[in-house]
């Protein structure tokens, strides 16, 4: 296949290799900026409409003008162009853009991936960028996302697109002794369907999120809602009754606009359910199971009773059922794995590991061994032992690969777990590959909420490496699914991740809305870490929008919960700084940094450096900056997962400036250039403000004006940028531009004083 490349001036653009060269130097360019550049070059014979370009590059149309402008600005700069000259990319008013610079196109045969002549030169991988709160969010989500597989059965679905089945809870009017039938027999029927036919059966956990106790499928409105929410072609409504010493199960199957019924009798309810399920499958053309006698043993009945309690969230009840079993039955692998699952869900990690460990090396069936290995992986993730977690998930993947009929949702969960461990260790390419495989397998299984959990992990990964636009897209996909199914904890975590990414993009208004939605859900959550992170990002969003009184109220509410919490102390310091009390802010931040670091309470070292940079510029004690840098450097050396290089660059530049070191100017310029190269608006604005302030203090008006021009595109949505641009233009004597920027600052100020120093 022919592979085109393009030469213009001294540039060489190779779209297939995703490389842009100038002379002999490879130019680093953000992915979306590269995509815009390549698309315009490839369609240079005509003008490309704004919406067409957005759709081609982002795959959607709801991209803001600011994001598009910034993406194109970096593409223009990469090829030596500017928005004023437009010698390469010309703006077509009220339409879009066009490539206008003459170029030469060359076509070469594609090089095979295994060809030894293939170029070994690759663009440098972007190093991990710190996103405020991201690691804590990741750890909170791991506890949620990895717990979901713990409800899985040893036998799981074989998927076939278009054959969706929803099994409703079993209707039964019996006494409390048989109340387990509602969920236990429902899950048993769903499991039988997965074992015996290539059908996508909605997981029981998701079914419970959609239906209430009194769901009536005979109501056309209810039936339509269920089919619309799940995409199921078949809705099964089982009912059970006990008559004359036998159990009877009636399976009403709603399909298209009709209903068919399949009835069977058996010695126990699961045996009757198995026979009725066989008859339904036979009507679809699938072979009958065994001799049609059902064959559900008393041991199977006991396991399904345990499952029913777990589905209902009654972990104590499930444990009592297990304790009531004879000693040999408790050592059965199907029961033993559930002992570990119950302990994990209850937070008893040592007990869970003790239960899983012998199963992981036993001769049990592959699904049970795989679940035990994943259980050990989940325990390791909870403890932050990511090397151990990766090894456990790799072993689970190997066990499932050896099985002839490995259930796709187990395979998907194993790859998702390994992806989390890879991401936590900065192995982003490997993590992306694992998450991609996980999504495919979970979609095959029809497990929509677990597939959405993979999107959350993808969002965290993209945010962790500075691709915040892509992170927001991934979070939005997950949010849509979690909203449909009403999965509150997953939804809150996805909104939390989105809020943090939006703050990094300076989409402060949207961050405020997303954090408000997460805060509403927080009251219904049990996970204390997740609730804490939601509160922190909510306060950060309020501060970014100038809602100082609301931020104060939120911090006051946390005082009784987090009396000695360094992370919230740093937020209190930020609030004092916003109110203009620099001395009090520095004292509060000093207290925060003096606290003993702890996983849940230590201030983010990058946040502390950024705060110290700002307070130092405003006359604060430079010793705070020294302490913040010392701690950040120590954290960075100890923990490779913490990406502090941008904050450290800026902090070191400010330290040089405080010492009147002549190297400060170049250090600020380097910090700004690196933030620009990585395309992170929040980091770019922070570096630009500090650099411009330094230039103005030293009377360097011309470079200060250039920095003001680079900050101006952000002045429409970020108060700091608008305030800084106004101050710069006023200092440079450009009153007209200063008035425009001051008007933007007043619009964005909220309860901040635009007349106060920044």
LINJONOR-V137489 format. One record per backbone hydrogen bond with DSSP energy under -0.5 kcal/mol. NH is the residue of the N-H (numbers start at 1). CO is the residue of the C=O. E is the energy in kcal/mol with one decimal. If there is no record, write none. Layout:
<<NH,CO,E> <NH,CO,E>>
This chain:
<<3,108,-3.1> <4,2,-0.5> <5,106,-2.5> <6,13,-2.7> <7,104,-2.5> <8,11,-1.4> <11,8,-3.2> <12,21,-2.3> <13,6,-3.1> <14,12,-0.5> <14,19,-2.9> <15,13,-0.5> <16,4,-0.5> <18,14,-0.9> <18,15,-0.6> <19,14,-1.8> <21,12,-2.8> <22,25,-2.8> <23,10,-2.4> <25,22,-2.1> <27,20,-3.1> <28,26,-0.5> <34,30,-2.4> <35,31,-2.5> <36,32,-2.3> <37,33,-2.3> <38,34,-3.0> <39,35,-2.4> <40,36,-2.3> <41,37,-2.2> <42,38,-2.7> <43,39,-1.3> <44,41,-1.4> <46,43,-1.6> <48,97,-3.5> <49,47,-0.5> <50,95,-2.7> <53,49,-2.4> <54,50,-2.4> <55,51,-2.6> <56,52,-2.3> <57,53,-2.2> <58,54,-3.0> <59,54,-0.8> <59,55,-1.0> <60,54,-0.6> <63,61,-1.2> <68,64,-2.1> <69,65,-2.8> <70,66,-2.5> <71,67,-2.2> <72,68,-2.6> <73,69,-2.3> <74,70,-1.8> <75,71,-1.5> <76,72,-3.0> <77,73,-2.5> <78,74,-1.9> <79,75,-1.0> <79,76,-0.8> <80,77,-1.6> <81,76,-3.2> <86,82,-2.3> <90,88,-0.6> <90,98,-3.1> <92,96,-2.9> <93,91,-0.8> <95,92,-2.1> <96,92,-1.7> <97,48,-2.6> <98,90,-2.0> <100,88,-2.9> <101,88,-0.8> <104,7,-2.7> <106,5,-2.6> <108,3,-1.8> <110,1,-2.0> <115,112,-1.6> <118,115,-1.9> <129,464,-1.5> <130,643,-0.8> <134,131,-2.5> <137,133,-2.5> <138,134,-2.9> <139,135,-2.5> <140,136,-2.1> <141,137,-2.6> <142,138,-2.6> <143,139,-1.4> <144,140,-0.9> <145,141,-3.9> <146,142,-2.5> <148,144,-0.9> <148,145,-0.5> <149,145,-0.5> <150,147,-1.1> <151,148,-1.6> <152,149,-2.3> <158,197,-0.5> <159,157,-0.6> <163,160,-1.7> <165,200,-2.7> <166,234,-2.5> <168,166,-0.6> <168,236,-3.0> <170,182,-2.1> <171,238,-2.2> <178,175,-1.3> <179,176,-1.4> <181,178,-1.7> <182,179,-1.3> <183,180,-0.6> <184,180,-3.0> <185,181,-1.3> <186,181,-0.8> <187,183,-2.5> <188,184,-1.9> <189,185,-2.5> <190,186,-2.2> <191,187,-2.4> <192,188,-2.5> <193,189,-2.3> <194,190,-1.8> <195,191,-2.3> <196,192,-2.0> <197,193,-1.4> <199,197,-2.3> <200,160,-0.5> <200,163,-0.5> <201,199,-0.8> <202,165,-2.5> <202,200,-0.5> <206,203,-0.6> <207,203,-1.9> <208,204,-2.2> <209,205,-0.9> <210,206,-0.9> <210,207,-1.1> <211,207,-1.8> <215,212,-1.2> <217,215,-0.6> <219,216,-1.8> <220,218,-0.7> <223,219,-2.6> <224,220,-2.4> <225,221,-2.2> <226,222,-2.4> <227,223,-2.3> <228,224,-2.5> <229,225,-2.5> <230,226,-1.9> <231,227,-2.7> <233,164,-1.7> <234,164,-1.7> <235,254,-2.2> <236,166,-3.2> <236,234,-0.5> <237,235,-0.5> <237,252,-3.1> <238,236,-0.6> <239,250,-1.8> <240,171,-2.6> <241,248,-2.2> <243,241,-0.5> <243,246,-2.6> <246,243,-2.2> <247,266,-2.7> <248,241,-3.1> <249,264,-2.6> <250,239,-2.5> <251,249,-0.5> <251,262,-3.1> <252,237,-1.8> <252,250,-0.7> <253,251,-0.6> <253,260,-3.6> <254,235,-3.0> <254,252,-0.6> <255,253,-0.6> <255,258,-2.0> <256,233,-0.6> <258,255,-2.5> <260,253,-2.2> <262,251,-1.8> <264,249,-1.9> <266,247,-2.2> <272,268,-1.9> <273,269,-2.2> <274,270,-2.4> <275,271,-1.9> <276,272,-2.3> <277,273,-2.3> <278,274,-2.2> <279,275,-2.1> <280,276,-1.9> <281,277,-2.5> <282,278,-2.5> <283,279,-1.5> <284,280,-0.7> <284,281,-1.0> <285,282,-1.3> <286,281,-2.3> <290,288,-0.6> <292,289,-1.7> <295,293,-1.6> <297,295,-0.7> <301,297,-1.9> <302,298,-2.2> <303,299,-2.1> <304,300,-2.4> <305,301,-1.8> <306,302,-1.9> <307,303,-2.5> <308,304,-2.3> <309,305,-1.8> <310,306,-2.2> <311,307,-2.9> <312,308,-1.8> <313,310,-1.3> <314,309,-2.6> <315,313,-1.4> <318,314,-2.1> <319,315,-2.4> <320,316,-2.3> <321,317,-2.0> <322,318,-1.9> <323,319,-2.7> <324,320,-1.6> <325,322,-1.5> <330,326,-1.5> <331,327,-0.8> <331,328,-0.9> <332,329,-1.1> <335,332,-0.8> <336,332,-3.3> <337,333,-2.4> <338,334,-0.7> <339,335,-1.6> <340,336,-1.6> <341,337,-2.0> <342,338,-2.6> <343,339,-2.1> <344,340,-2.5> <345,341,-2.5> <346,342,-1.6> <347,344,-1.7> <348,343,-2.6> <349,347,-1.4> <352,348,-2.2> <353,349,-2.7> <354,350,-2.1> <355,351,-1.7> <356,352,-2.4> <357,353,-2.6> <358,354,-0.7> <359,355,-0.6> <360,356,-1.8> <361,357,-0.7> <361,358,-0.6> <362,359,-1.0> <368,365,-0.8> <369,365,-2.2> <370,366,-3.0> <371,367,-2.2> <372,368,-2.3> <373,369,-2.5> <374,370,-2.6> <375,371,-2.1> <376,372,-2.1> <377,373,-2.1> <378,374,-2.7> <379,375,-2.2> <380,376,-2.2> <381,377,-2.3> <382,378,-2.4> <383,379,-1.5> <384,381,-1.6> <385,380,-2.9> <386,384,-1.2> <389,385,-2.1> <390,386,-2.4> <391,387,-1.9> <392,388,-2.1> <393,389,-2.5> <394,390,-2.4> <395,391,-2.1> <396,392,-2.1> <397,393,-2.4> <398,394,-2.2> <399,395,-2.3> <400,396,-2.4> <401,397,-2.1> <402,398,-1.4> <403,399,-0.7> <403,400,-0.6> <406,403,-0.7> <408,157,-1.1> <411,407,-2.2> <412,408,-2.8> <413,409,-2.1> <414,410,-2.2> <415,411,-2.3> <416,412,-2.4> <417,413,-2.4> <418,414,-2.2> <419,415,-2.3> <420,416,-1.9> <421,417,-1.9> <422,418,-2.7> <423,419,-2.8> <424,420,-2.3> <425,421,-0.8> <425,422,-0.8> <426,423,-2.0> <427,422,-2.5> <428,426,-1.4> <431,427,-2.4> <432,428,-2.7> <433,429,-2.0> <434,430,-2.2> <435,431,-2.9> <436,432,-2.3> <437,433,-2.1> <438,434,-2.6> <439,435,-2.5> <440,436,-1.9> <441,437,-2.3> <442,438,-2.7> <443,439,-2.3> <444,440,-2.0> <445,441,-1.8> <446,443,-0.9> <447,442,-2.3> <448,446,-1.3> <451,447,-1.8> <452,448,-2.1> <453,449,-1.7> <454,450,-1.4> <455,451,-1.3> <456,452,-1.7> <457,453,-2.1> <458,454,-2.6> <459,455,-2.7> <460,456,-2.4> <461,457,-2.3> <462,458,-3.0> <463,459,-2.4> <464,460,-2.4> <465,461,-1.2> <466,463,-1.7> <467,462,-3.0> <468,466,-1.3> <471,467,-1.9> <472,468,-2.4> <473,469,-1.7> <474,470,-2.1> <475,471,-2.6> <476,472,-2.6> <477,473,-2.0> <478,474,-1.9> <479,475,-2.9> <480,476,-2.1> <481,477,-1.4> <482,478,-2.8> <483,479,-2.3> <484,480,-1.7> <485,481,-2.2> <486,482,-1.1> <487,482,-1.8> <488,486,-1.3> <491,487,-2.6> <492,488,-2.7> <493,489,-2.1> <494,490,-2.3> <495,491,-2.4> <496,492,-2.1> <497,493,-2.3> <498,494,-2.3> <499,495,-2.5> <500,496,-2.0> <501,497,-2.0> <502,498,-2.6> <503,499,-2.0> <504,500,-1.7> <505,501,-1.6> <506,503,-1.1> <507,502,-2.6> <508,506,-1.6> <511,507,-2.2> <512,508,-2.1> <513,509,-1.8> <514,510,-2.6> <515,511,-2.6> <516,512,-1.8> <517,513,-1.8> <518,514,-2.0> <519,515,-2.4> <520,516,-1.9> <521,517,-1.4> <522,518,-1.4> <523,519,-0.7> <524,521,-1.9> <525,522,-1.8> <528,526,-0.6> <531,527,-2.2> <532,528,-2.2> <533,529,-2.3> <534,530,-2.2> <535,531,-2.0> <536,532,-2.1> <537,533,-2.6> <538,534,-2.0> <539,535,-2.1> <540,536,-2.3> <541,537,-2.0> <542,538,-2.2> <543,539,-2.5> <544,540,-2.2> <545,541,-1.2> <546,543,-1.4> <547,542,-2.6> <548,546,-1.7> <551,547,-1.9> <552,548,-2.5> <553,549,-2.4> <554,550,-2.2> <555,551,-2.4> <556,552,-2.7> <557,553,-2.0> <558,554,-1.2> <559,555,-0.9> <559,556,-0.7> <560,556,-0.6> <561,558,-1.1> <562,558,-3.9> <565,562,-1.0> <566,564,-0.6> <566,601,-0.5> <567,601,-1.4> <569,565,-2.1> <570,566,-2.2> <571,567,-1.4> <572,568,-2.2> <573,569,-2.2> <574,570,-2.2> <575,571,-2.1> <576,572,-2.2> <577,573,-2.2> <578,574,-2.3> <579,575,-1.7> <580,577,-1.1> <581,576,-2.2> <582,580,-1.3> <585,581,-2.1> <586,582,-2.6> <587,583,-2.0> <588,584,-2.4> <589,585,-2.5> <590,586,-2.4> <591,587,-1.9> <592,588,-2.0> <593,589,-2.4> <594,590,-1.4> <595,591,-0.7> <595,592,-0.9> <601,598,-0.8> <602,598,-2.5> <608,604,-2.3> <609,605,-1.9> <610,606,-2.3> <611,607,-2.5> <612,608,-2.4> <613,609,-2.4> <614,610,-2.0> <615,611,-2.8> <616,612,-2.2> <617,613,-2.0> <618,614,-1.5> <619,616,-1.7> <620,615,-3.3> <624,621,-1.4> <625,621,-0.6> <626,622,-1.9> <627,623,-2.4> <628,624,-2.6> <629,625,-2.6> <630,626,-2.5> <631,627,-2.5> <632,628,-2.4> <633,629,-2.8> <634,630,-2.0> <635,631,-2.7> <636,632,-2.8> <637,633,-2.0> <638,634,-1.6> <639,635,-2.7> <640,638,-0.5> <642,639,-1.6> <643,641,-0.8> <644,642,-1.0> <648,644,-3.1> <649,645,-2.4> <650,646,-2.1> <651,647,-2.9> <652,648,-2.7> <653,649,-2.0> <654,650,-2.3> <655,651,-2.0> <656,652,-2.2> <657,653,-2.1> <658,654,-2.4> <659,655,-1.2> <660,657,-1.6> <661,656,-2.9> <664,661,-2.0> <665,662,-0.6> <667,663,-2.0> <668,664,-2.7> <669,665,-2.3> <670,666,-2.4> <671,667,-2.1> <672,668,-2.5> <673,669,-2.3> <674,670,-2.3> <675,671,-2.1> <676,672,-2.3> <677,673,-2.4> <678,674,-1.8> <679,675,-0.6> <679,676,-0.8> <680,675,-1.4> <681,679,-0.7> <682,504,-2.4> <684,680,-2.5> <685,681,-2.8> <686,682,-2.1> <687,683,-2.3> <688,684,-2.8> <689,685,-2.6> <690,686,-1.8> <691,687,-2.4> <692,688,-2.7> <693,689,-2.4> <694,690,-1.9> <695,691,-2.4> <696,692,-2.6> <697,693,-2.2> <698,694,-1.2> <699,696,-1.7> <700,695,-2.8> <701,699,-1.4> <704,700,-1.6> <705,701,-2.4> <706,702,-1.7> <707,703,-2.1> <708,704,-2.4> <709,705,-2.1> <710,706,-1.4> <711,707,-1.8> <712,708,-1.6> <713,709,-0.5> <714,711,-1.9> <715,711,-0.5> <715,712,-1.6> <717,714,-1.7> <718,714,-1.7> <722,718,-2.4> <723,719,-3.1> <724,720,-2.6> <725,721,-2.6> <726,722,-2.2> <727,723,-2.4> <728,724,-2.5> <729,725,-2.8> <730,726,-2.3> <731,727,-2.4> <732,728,-1.9> <733,730,-1.1> <734,729,-2.6> <735,733,-1.2> <738,734,-2.0> <739,735,-2.4> <740,736,-1.7> <741,737,-2.3> <742,738,-2.6> <743,739,-2.1> <744,740,-1.8> <745,741,-2.5> <746,742,-2.4> <747,743,-1.8> <748,744,-1.7> <749,745,-1.1> <751,546,-3.0> <752,749,-1.9> <754,752,-0.8> <756,753,-1.8>>
